[in-house]
Amino acid sequence: MSDATIFARATGAGRAAITILRVSGPKAGPILEAIAGRLPPPRLASLRTLRHGTDVLDHAVVLWLPGPRSYTGEDGFELHLHAGPAIEHDVADALVTLGARPAEPGEFTRRAFTHGRIDLLQAEAIADLIEAETSAQRRQALTQGDGALSRLYDDWAQRLRTILAHQEALIDFPDEDLPPEVEARLLTGIADLRAQMDAHLNDGHRGELVRRGISIVIAGAPNAGKSSLLNVLAGRDAAIVTDRAGTTRDAISVTLDLGGQRAVITDTAGLRETEDAIEAEGIRRAMFHVKQADLVVHLYTEPDRPAPLADVPVEDVLTVCNKTDLHPAPDGVLGISATTGAGLGALQAELAIRVTRLTHSAGAAPLTRARHRAGITEARDALAEAERAAWPELRGEALRVAMRALGRLTGAVGVEDLLEAVFGSFCIGK
Ligand SMILES: Nc1nc2c(c(=O)[nH]1)N(C=O)[C@@H](CNc1ccc(C(=O)N[C@@H](CCC(=O)O)C(=O)O)cc1)CN2
């Protein structure tokens, strides 16, 4: 399978000036010679006439990318073609005739992983980089792609290996030859590592928040102007606005860039007692969103001071007074008018500060996916198990469980079953 030569369009669909086809695999050299004549110098853009037999396909820029110094680690090439359906399908036909086949989603990056060019955390970072919509997401993906998280986990695995070696020594040479401080030092080493993993896990989900986007929910009484606020923040009419209380029944979400951070803002049904079954379901959903939110904007209008939201910590709530064009906001409360736009700049600035506070990471590389959290949790639990173990043999086994959990994160050990999940979500051509 993996000795197939694969190809895919690396650029987007639709009208464009240039289309890049990328090809990787053992037949790349012979195929390029067949369509472009002799091989150009490695990694240098060269203009060539592409032919299939006597048929001229295009005049194109060609890159010859011999392995192992290539993205996939294999021989490969790129064709920078004039964009257009006829060129693309005729060149694809020529590639198939010469023994290549279309690539599966993520197959180029999967080959880069298989050939040891990148580890699994870096492969995930490439997917995140392509998906990134905001600057913060881009920076986080680039940091992980440069191997920041890999280095942290590799360093922990290295320390575990040393601890495990000392542990083996304790088992092989019981009592006699070894000074007592060997076991004490070993236990301190395990405790230190576990504490570092705890700190890494207790990061307020910063990396995951940046990657997924911060969830901000607008809640409050009917007719407080929640939908109007969503619309002005979104800069478009996403939610229906009327002067009738109870207009919003279902939650409506828009994605925003708040100071470089991705935020998903959700407008919810107004909270009140109601006989209307549909509105009641809307309110049930509103409460569900409020409880899940990273930040709640509690909107109200003077003089109807709201009761605190049940089940939401106060530090996660920003109380905002709307309709200041009708009634001024009391001292110390952020006032806005969704209709005149007064105070909106201050609200956006405050939201950006809150979001930055939620996502600010103290230097070290944050974990960014549930997969990472599960792996580190497993390793941390195994270390705790090792600290409690009554027998050296049991301690050794728990340390090996921790090692394997770390190894699966970078892809250094047994991840065959994981690869489909990681690479299947890529786009074709990556
Ligand atoms: N045209 C084009 N642009 C592209 C890519 C590509 O494949 N083709 N990339 C693909 O995703 C990204 C750049 N990433 C890359 C990472 C590694 C290598 C690579 O071949 N590295 C070799 C050789 C480096 C060199 O020229 O000396 C190496 O590290 O050994 C290429 C691209 C974004 N832009």
The ligand as an SDF file (V2000), in Angstrom:
LIG
                    3D

 34 36  0  0  0  0  0  0  0  0999 V2000
    4.8440   24.6170   -2.6580 N   0  0  0  0  0  0  0  0  0  0  0  0
    4.7240   24.2030   -1.4110 C   0  0  0  0  0  0  0  0  0  0  0  0
    4.4980   25.0640   -0.4130 N   0  0  0  0  0  0  0  0  0  0  0  0
    4.3860   24.6390    0.8530 C   0  0  0  0  0  0  0  0  0  0  0  0
    4.4920   23.2670    1.1780 C   0  0  0  0  0  0  0  0  0  0  0  0
    4.7340   22.3630    0.1020 C   0  0  0  0  0  0  0  0  0  0  0  0
    4.8160   21.1380    0.2860 O   0  0  0  0  0  0  0  0  0  0  0  0
    4.8420   22.8730   -1.1480 N   0  0  0  0  0  0  0  0  0  0  0  0
    4.3500   22.8540    2.5010 N   0  0  0  0  0  0  0  0  0  0  0  0
    4.0330   21.5600    2.8340 C   0  0  0  0  0  0  0  0  0  0  0  0
    3.2820   21.2620    3.7100 O   0  0  0  0  0  0  0  0  0  0  0  0
    4.4330   23.8360    3.5700 C   0  0  0  0  0  0  0  0  0  0  0  0
    5.8690   24.0520    3.9480 C   0  0  0  0  0  0  0  0  0  0  0  0
    6.3510   22.9420    4.7000 N   0  0  0  0  0  0  0  0  0  0  0  0
    7.3730   22.1210    4.3030 C   0  0  0  0  0  0  0  0  0  0  0  0
    8.0400   21.3890    5.2660 C   0  0  0  0  0  0  0  0  0  0  0  0
    9.1010   20.6040    4.8970 C   0  0  0  0  0  0  0  0  0  0  0  0
    9.4890   20.5470    3.5810 C   0  0  0  0  0  0  0  0  0  0  0  0
   10.6890   19.7920    3.1640 C   0  0  0  0  0  0  0  0  0  0  0  0
   10.7190   19.2720    2.0770 O   0  0  0  0  0  0  0  0  0  0  0  0
   11.7280   19.7700    3.9940 N   0  0  0  0  0  0  0  0  0  0  0  0
   12.9940   19.1380    3.6850 C   0  0  0  0  0  0  0  0  0  0  0  0
   13.8280   19.9880    2.7330 C   0  0  0  0  0  0  0  0  0  0  0  0
   14.0660   21.3890    3.1610 C   0  0  0  0  0  0  0  0  0  0  0  0
   15.0290   22.1430    2.2160 C   0  0  0  0  0  0  0  0  0  0  0  0
   14.5900   22.6710    1.1920 O   0  0  0  0  0  0  0  0  0  0  0  0
   16.2140   22.1790    2.5400 O   0  0  0  0  0  0  0  0  0  0  0  0
   13.7340   18.8220    4.9470 C   0  0  0  0  0  0  0  0  0  0  0  0
   13.3560   19.3500    5.9960 O   0  0  0  0  0  0  0  0  0  0  0  0
   14.6510   18.0170    4.8780 O   0  0  0  0  0  0  0  0  0  0  0  0
    8.7950   21.2450    2.6170 C   0  0  0  0  0  0  0  0  0  0  0  0
    7.7310   22.0330    2.9690 C   0  0  0  0  0  0  0  0  0  0  0  0
    3.7840   25.1150    3.1630 C   0  0  0  0  0  0  0  0  0  0  0  0
    4.1450   25.5330    1.8290 N   0  0  0  0  0  0  0  0  0  0  0  0
  1  2  1  0
  2  3  2  0
  2  8  1  0
  3  4  1  0
  4  5  2  0
  4 34  1  0
  5  6  1  0
  5  9  1  0
  6  7  2  0
  6  8  1  0
  9 10  1  0
  9 12  1  0
 10 11  2  0
 12 13  1  0
 12 33  1  0
 13 14  1  0
 14 15  1  0
 15 16  1  0
 15 32  2  0
 16 17  2  0
 17 18  1  0
 18 19  1  0
 18 31  2  0
 19 20  2  0
 19 21  1  0
 21 22  1  0
 22 23  1  0
 22 28  1  0
 23 24  1  0
 24 25  1  0
 25 26  2  0
 25 27  1  0
 28 29  2  0
 28 30  1  0
 31 32  1  0
 33 34  1  0
M  END
$$$$
